[in-house]
Amino acid sequence: MIIVSNRLPVTVAKRKEGISFNPSVGGLATGLGSFYDSYDSIWVGWSGIFSERLNEKERNVIKTKLKKEFSCYPVLLSQKDVDLYYNGFCNKTIWPLFHYFTQYAIFDKKLWDAYKRVNKIFRDLILEVANAYDIIWIHDYHLMLLPRLIREKLPDAKIGFFLHIPFPSFEIFRLLPWKREILEGFLGADLIGFHTYSYVKHFLESVRRILGYEHIYGEITSKNRIIRVDSFPMGIDYAKFANASSDFKVQKEIDEMHKKMGKRKIIFSIDRLDYTKGIPQRLEAFDLFLDKHPEWRKKVVFIVVVVPSRTKVEHYRLLKKQVDELVGKINGKYGTLEWTPIWYIYRPLPFYTLVTLYNIADIGLITPYRDGMNLVAKEFIASKVDSKGVLILSEMAGAAEELGEALIVNPNDREEIAEALRKALLMTDEEQIERNKAMQKRLRRYNVKRWAEDFIDSLRQIKKLQQDLSTKKLTAEVRIKLLDDYFKSNYRLILLDYDGTLVHFAERPEKARPDKELLELLAYLAIKNDVVIVSGRDRKTIDRWFSHLDIGLVAEHGTWLKERGKDWETIEPLENGWKKEILPVLEIYVDRTPGSFIEEKDFALAWHYRRCDAELATVRAKELKDVLLSLTANLDIGVMEGNKVIEIKNTNINKGRAVLKWISKKQWDFILAIGDDLTDEDMFSVLPDTAYSVKVGLGFSRAKFYIESVQKVRALLNAMSQHRREKDEAQS
């Protein structure tokens, strides 16, 4: 397994005394550490040291040690690369935009170009170490272009991508000038993971509205690959935190802290310095709490730990100044000689000190404005050995979807946070234990190892599905056999759907007229074959377009049939009196859904919504189908869904029943049926085992094979008619 992230789990530094190697600080390195150690893995990422600071000998020493001792492969980045790519595009464009701080987002092409360049540097190193059997698991917003870059070079690779920050709503994401390239980068992966289903929905909506790809149950078909999108809420190394309190060091620190605090209640929070974490608002809420509940003054201490981060970025420097001033103001306002309301620590904490504070805290106050997951909330709960303590958690953190027993608050509402503090301080031990045990049970079961294994299992499953479908692809070998069988046969039947098979779908059905090339192709095929157009279009249109050709015609999904040299006939006596009751219902939905329209046929009605807003159309289509199913429950009428259309017609009429008229005419020694829609499945289902059935586009089908596009269909049919064309050309 190749794990790829911006930073390695080991940070390299060059000092006077030599080169040092230390564990990296960060949620990803910490979270994946135990999983990484238990697998045959290598890790690709930046080591933390600029390439220009190293000579060739030092580079080789670092590469060798990282590879041998840590199974890591370092990406070499210059200071300019890091400034433009990491400090620039990642943290000045993507980070604020994806966290809904649009006012901070900078859209600079120079930063974008650096982001593309660094993603290619990562790709080049991965291509040096990867082989066809490896799993490549790419992490986070720094490398969103990388899946596609690898896919272009290793088309069969197993690639997973996981985004550890929120994916924003479409209205936010669309602000990004390079949104299309970012989405195409994601779709190079086989499996795309997010922390919550909300982020999954946002991503799928953006893919649909920007790239035009629909999904079925989170599976997208793009460039003849099925890509799965799903939520995998990241866990923690539960045992590590749950067992740490029994360590001698931790016990000693706990005893010392209890002596310092006495009987005071402890509120605790720890965050990186970041505007997404809501630190100033949290301090203001504590100020409000002390103001509204003076009885708690001198009885509580708020320990605020802020870990320095991105200190070179202007917004972060201003945030640090704001936090410093607020702490000073609150301590000055309420503090006394024997009591300081806020203990403020501005530095990283060693693990044992952190676990100590988790353990002794009566309240964990975690109120980010936006957070992909927030593992601190999970660590706090896991560290509660006696299960006492209250977690107050922002509803904007991904973890809130799993930790519903916490006190969930809106981070923008200071009054709600202040009230949650009061409620937490008054909560009985029994209620605290009951809430925490439920969360602990969940966190213990779905730990970081389970999270990673679930992701990898899902990646293997989608890869297997792709392979199963690829065996059905109309490959060059299958095409050769099909043509060989065709040329050797004497009695041939060719059944062809129209829209989406012979021509591309058009927003307006009248625009998809057959072109001269197609008509000529069908004419050649009909010289020595029985050719049948099996369409859902109305009889008059089909007759106008194709009646001059010597071919069979099926219109309105099997309602009307026309054999060569004969008139149109219905498959059985039909009545359409029901249309006058259904038509007004469809008209209502046309009025409510701009862009939709009704197509009236002799014995059917169709509501088309191809030109509508995709999200509105999805809602309206579901509503309409429910209404129609209710109205037609006692009638011999069926409601059928097609590609952006809902059709109402007699239940016993379908393409399968129609084509049986031709299939039963003689003993065919070659049958080919091609279609792309759900309605064509009825045609595929009645074919004999010896027939070739082909679906246009990837997806589940009764067809034996699939073909990628309309162009490929035409190329196949051209190859079948080629011998006749060559003969005619020779004669002329």
Secondary structure, DSSP 4 states (H G I P E B T S, - for coil): -EEEEEE-SEEEEEETTEEEEEEPPSHHHHHHHHHHHTSS-EEEEE-SS-GGG--HHHHHHHHHHHHHHH-EEEEP--HHHIIIIIIIIIIIIIHHHHTT-GGG----HHHHHHHHHHHHHHHHHHHHH--TT-EEEEESGGGTTHHHHHHHH-TT-EEEEE--SPPPPHHHHTT-TTHHHHHHHHTTSSEEEESSHHHHHHHHHHIIIII---EETTEEEETTEEEEEEE------HHHHHHHTTSHHHHHHHHHHHHHHTT-EEEEEEEES-GGG-HHHHHHHHHHHHHH-GGGTTTEEEEEEEE---TTSHHHHHHHHHHHHHHHHHHHHH-BTTB-SEEEEES---HHHHHHHHHH-SEEEE--SSBS--HHHHHHHHT-TT---EEEEETTBGGGGT-TTSEEE-TT-HHHHHHHHHHHHH--HHHHHHHHHHHHHHHHHS-HHHHHHHHHHHHHHHHHHHHHHHTTB--HHHHHHHHHHHHH-SSEEEEE--BTTTB---SSGGG-PPPHHHHHHHHHHHHHSEEEEE-SS-HHHHHHHHTTSSSEEEEGGGTEEE-TTS--EESS----TTHHHHHHHHHHHHHHSTT-EEEE-SSEEEEE-TTS-HHHHHHHHHHHHHHHHHHTTTTTEEEEEETTEEEEEETT--HHHHHHHHHTTS--SEEEEEE-SGGGHHHHHTS-TTSEEEEESSS--SSSEEES-HHHHHHHHHHHHHHHHHHHHHH-
